[in-house]
Amino acid sequence: MRCRGILHVLCGVALGLSALPGIAADAADLVAAKEKAGLCAGCHGENGISQTENVPSLAGQPDQFIQWQLVFFRSGARKNELMQPIVEQINNEDIRNLGAYFASLAPPKASTQDDNPDLSQKGAQAAVGRRCASCHTDTFAGTKAVARIAGQREEYLLKALHDYKSGVRSGGGGAAMADVAYPLSEEEITALAHYLAHL
């Protein structure tokens, strides 16, 4: 298999991750991961539930999704000035352990009662029209390397959809998400974010 540029880096990291002994989540060291997750809590919140605007909750995210996002940040394929110094401190074992740890936590629930059910209805229609469930599952809980979007912070979902639409966001699923997000209207983006945040 040929890899060039950033793909070469990602392929090398992926091979390194898959070569780790006991890559399965049940073999991960959750105690070590909980300690390492202290690096994440300042932004992503205690127990992976974010209380910070535009910062996603990590609790309940699929194991592989967390691992790959950390790989993308560490390799530079995905950029964030706050994440870069954090990912420089983690190794492949940490990545494996953190993926299993955040996947083991109870996912966030909609924090407030839906104050705009009409907007949620429009969001549900947009989700069907854009086939969001085909990747994120019928419950939008995500699977494997696909993110959980149910119960995620509303303003973060807005930001993520805008970033995919404009091409700012790269790393994992970028092509599929850009294809979905580019034709979305501003109204659809607002409705989708509201609907998903209140699931």
Secondary structure as UniProt FT lines:
FT   HELIX           6..19
FT   TURN            21..22
FT   HELIX           25..27
FT   HELIX           30..36
FT   HELIX           38..44
FT   HELIX           46..48
FT   TURN            53..54
FT   TURN            59..60
FT   HELIX           63..75
FT   TURN            81..83
FT   HELIX           84..87
FT   TURN            88..89
FT   HELIX           92..104
FT   HELIX           117..129
FT   TURN            130..132
FT   HELIX           133..136
FT   TURN            138..139
FT   TURN            144..145
FT   TURN            150..151
FT   HELIX           154..166
FT   HELIX           174..181
FT   TURN            182..183
FT   HELIX           186..197
//
